[in-house]
Every structure is written in C-alpha cells, then in structure tokens.
Amino acid sequence: QISGLKGIDVLFDAAALLHAAGNDAVQFDIHGDDSSQPEAFRATFAGRLGSAGRNVRFHGAYDNRRVDRLMQGIDAVLVPSIWWENSPVVIQEARRNRRPVICSDIGGMAEKVRDGIDGLHFPVGDAAALADLLAGLAADRTALPAPTGDVPDAAADHLALYRSLAG
C-alpha cells in the first residue's frame, strides 16, 4: 500500500536529497497501490511522482504472486513507515527472499529487523538520515548486511529453545 503513514514522503524527500547531491546511483522502485487513499493524497502523490528525479520509478500495483520475483531483482527493501507498524508482511517477504531491510527505527520494524545483521535502521521520518545512509551504502556496498536466516532456520531455532526450556 502507498500511504502517508507508510512513509512515502520520507522516500520522496530522501530521493530528492540524493538527486540534488548528484547521487543517482541509488534507485527507488516503488511498487504498490494508492487507489484506496483519499483523492487529496493521490493528487499529492501523483505530483511528487511527476517532479521526482530519474532515481524514482513507480511500477504501480502488482499481483502478490509476483512478490518473490520482484524482490529477487532488488538490493534491499525500504520500509520508511512513520507509524508503529506491528508486523509488516513486507519484512517477512524480504526475509524469505534473503533481502536486507532498511527501515524506520520504531515498532515492529525495529523489533523484526536487527540493525546491522539483517538490515539497517534510520530515525523515523528523517529523510536526511535515510539519504545519508543510502549514499554510504552506494559508496560501500559491503556495508549492506546480507541476511542468512530463513523460515526453516527460525523454526529450528525455536524448537531448540523450547526443548532447552522444557529440560
């Protein structure tokens, strides 16, 4: 979904800062649907898309059966939400596809993404901090964490923990 609460303005502002600094190495591919949003939001979103630099591409809504294929073609998943997400599905999808997540440092995002291990955090709503983080990653791609665990690994870890607690 594309909405103000999901942090789309943070993404646009970070992209604009990078573009203004001449750093178009970071590309933002936006996938999602804004059709359920109020008309005023949709108009603002369309305006921001129209004035965005070459580093922002909007692909629109997608069939969820394509999510794995879409994720295989990216370096990282950006979750710039400005509200206290509980358990974003996109983080689980990124894990399944072994993609690092760059997310706001609050709520379920900060709980599910271990900073420096399977993703990176930035201060919620801080487009300048996000732009700096992304510029640093563009300059040194080795700083982007490479997630290793997947669902079977997590299940095995949970079973081991339960067995150890059961005595």
RODO-2510 file (C-alpha; in nm, 4 decimals, decimal comma):
residues 167
     n   res          X          Y          Z
     1     q     0,0000     0,0000     0,0000
     2     i     0,1075     0,3514    -0,0653
     3     s     0,0037     0,5970     0,2019
     4     g     0,1366     0,8821     0,4067
     5     l     0,1684     0,6572     0,7108
     6     k     0,3828     0,4136     0,5141
     7     g     0,6410     0,6928     0,4762
     8     i     0,6184     0,7650     0,1053
     9     d     0,7089     1,1296     0,1679
    10     v     1,0224     1,0210     0,3541
    11     l     1,1198     0,8181     0,0470
    12     f     1,0499     1,1091    -0,1913
    13     d     1,2438     1,3533     0,0289
    14     a     1,5442     1,1198     0,0575
    15     a     1,5389     1,0590    -0,3188
    16     a     1,5291     1,4354    -0,3811
    17     l     1,8234     1,4926    -0,1458
    18     l     2,0271     1,2235    -0,3220
    19     h     1,9354     1,3589    -0,6652
    20     a     2,0246     1,7170    -0,5630
    21     a     2,3628     1,5895    -0,4415
    22     g     2,4221     1,4292    -0,7821
    23     n     2,3905     1,0787    -0,6414
    24     d     2,1629     0,8897    -0,8783
    25     a     2,3338     0,5581    -0,8028
    26     v     2,0531     0,4836    -0,5553
    27     q     1,7360     0,3899    -0,7422
    28     f     1,3948     0,3803    -0,5776
    29     d     1,1497     0,1338    -0,7333
    30     i     0,8068     0,1940    -0,5840
    31     h     0,5581    -0,0916    -0,6050
    32     g     0,2113    -0,0578    -0,4608
    33     d    -0,1409     0,0681    -0,4848
    34     d    -0,2750     0,4058    -0,3791
    35     s    -0,6300     0,3537    -0,5103
    36     s    -0,7844     0,3253    -0,1624
    37     q    -0,6336     0,6548    -0,0465
    38     p    -0,8204     0,9874    -0,0303
    39     e    -0,8197     1,1864    -0,3534
    40     a    -0,6109     1,4659    -0,1979
    41     f    -0,3361     1,2176    -0,1096
    42     r    -0,3493     1,0611    -0,4564
    43     a    -0,3128     1,4025    -0,6198
    44     t    -0,0158     1,4894    -0,3996
    45     f     0,1415     1,1515    -0,4684
    46     a     0,0991     1,1957    -0,8438
    47     g     0,2532     1,5418    -0,8195
    48     r     0,5517     1,4123    -0,6277
    49     l     0,5992     1,1354    -0,8814
    50     g     0,5842     1,3881    -1,1625
    51     s     0,8560     1,6035    -1,0085
    52     a     1,0741     1,3183    -0,8827
    53     g     1,4199     1,2767    -1,0246
    54     r     1,5427     0,9982    -1,2502
    55     n     1,6191     0,7932    -0,9398
    56     v     1,2482     0,7248    -0,8669
    57     r     1,0388     0,4786    -1,0675
    58     f     0,6762     0,3908    -0,9960
    59     h     0,5564     0,0486    -1,1069
    60     g     0,2058     0,0540    -0,9582
    61     a     0,0092    -0,2290    -0,8078
    62     y     0,1278    -0,5861    -0,8525
    63     d    -0,0100    -0,9347    -0,8138
    64     n     0,1172    -1,0675    -0,4810
    65     r     0,2144    -1,3930    -0,6524
    66     r     0,4960    -1,1905    -0,8172
    67     v     0,6469    -1,0587    -0,4919
    68     d     0,9308    -1,3123    -0,4815
    69     r     1,0300    -1,2390    -0,8408
    70     l     1,0194    -0,8643    -0,7720
    71     m     1,2351    -0,8986    -0,4612
    72     q     1,4943    -1,1071    -0,6411
    73     g     1,5664    -0,8067    -0,8627
    74     i     1,6490    -0,5587    -0,5848
    75     d     1,9337    -0,4982    -0,3436
    76     a     1,7278    -0,4030    -0,0376
    77     v     1,3711    -0,3422     0,0763
    78     l     1,2937     0,0041     0,2118
    79     v     1,0245     0,0338     0,4820
    80     p     1,0128     0,4048     0,5735
    81     s     0,6867     0,3915     0,7727
    82     i     0,6255     0,6753     1,0140
    83     w     0,3772     0,4876     1,2288
    84     w     0,4245     0,1998     1,4697
    85     e     0,3895    -0,0965     1,2364
    86     n     0,3124    -0,4194     1,4174
    87     s     0,4490    -0,6894     1,1889
    88     p     0,4874    -0,5716     0,8293
    89     v     0,4378    -0,8545     0,5828
    90     v     0,6994    -0,6977     0,3545
    91     i     0,9680    -0,7718     0,6155
    92     q     0,8700    -1,1396     0,6189
    93     e     0,8728    -1,1417     0,2385
    94     a     1,2182    -0,9817     0,2363
    95     r     1,3466    -1,2440     0,4807
    96     r     1,2074    -1,5235     0,2671
    97     n     1,3964    -1,3743    -0,0269
    98     r     1,7121    -1,3049     0,1745
    99     r     1,6937    -0,9319     0,1126
   100     p     1,8117    -0,6820     0,3731
   101     v     1,5525    -0,4365     0,5041
   102     i     1,6227    -0,0681     0,5582
   103     c     1,3545     0,0568     0,7947
   104     s     1,2420     0,3159     1,0436
   105     d     1,3681     0,2551     1,3956
   106     i     1,0292     0,2122     1,5674
   107     g     0,7713    -0,0547     1,6416
   108     g     0,7633    -0,3964     1,4820
   109     m     1,0076    -0,2823     1,2141
   110     a     1,2828    -0,2210     1,4697
   111     e     1,1918    -0,5429     1,6511
   112     k     1,1964    -0,7641     1,3413
   113     v     1,4986    -0,6138     1,1657
   114     r     1,8213    -0,6479     1,3594
   115     d     2,0259    -0,3369     1,2844
   116     g     2,3488    -0,4364     1,1133
   117     i     2,2545    -0,8054     1,0910
   118     d     1,9627    -0,8473     0,8528
   119     g     1,9049    -0,4831     0,7766
   120     l     1,9620    -0,1277     0,8869
   121     h     1,7615     0,1274     1,0856
   122     f     1,7278     0,5013     1,0361
   123     p     1,5449     0,7537     1,2581
   124     v     1,1734     0,7558     1,1806
   125     g     1,0721     1,0342     0,9450
   126     d     1,4298     1,1544     0,8947
   127     a     1,4773     1,1771     0,5166
   128     a     1,8237     1,3327     0,5533
   129     a     1,9426     1,0416     0,7688
   130     l     1,7961     0,7960     0,5171
   131     a     1,9666     0,9761     0,2277
   132     d     2,2996     0,9708     0,4149
   133     l     2,2599     0,6010     0,4920
   134     l     2,1795     0,5185     0,1297
   135     a     2,4647     0,7349    -0,0030
   136     g     2,7015     0,5485     0,2274
   137     l     2,5713     0,2143     0,1011
   138     a     2,6098     0,3277    -0,2602
   139     a     2,9730     0,4140    -0,1863
   140     d     3,0400     0,0914     0,0054
   141     r     2,8057    -0,1911    -0,0865
   142     t     2,9790    -0,4231     0,1615
   143     a     2,8120    -0,2228     0,4411
   144     l     2,4736    -0,3648     0,3384
   145     p     2,4006    -0,6653     0,5613
   146     a     2,3447    -0,9997     0,3911
   147     p     2,0632    -1,1844     0,5712
   148     t     2,1215    -1,5548     0,6107
   149     g     1,8375    -1,6997     0,8182
   150     d     1,5125    -1,8163     0,6684
   151     v     1,1881    -1,9680     0,7940
   152     p     1,3191    -2,3261     0,8393
   153     d     1,6228    -2,1892     1,0294
   154     a     1,3949    -1,9833     1,2550
   155     a     1,1676    -2,2827     1,3175
   156     a     1,4678    -2,4996     1,4127
   157     d     1,5927    -2,2256     1,6463
   158     h     1,2506    -2,2033     1,8156
   159     l     1,2286    -2,5800     1,8597
   160     a     1,5769    -2,5863     2,0129
   161     l     1,4796    -2,3098     2,2527
   162     y     1,1580    -2,4887     2,3580
   163     r     1,3486    -2,8130     2,4131
   164     s     1,6088    -2,6374     2,6283
   165     l     1,3366    -2,4725     2,8374
   166     a     1,1467    -2,7992     2,8799
   167     g     1,4515    -2,9503     3,0409
***
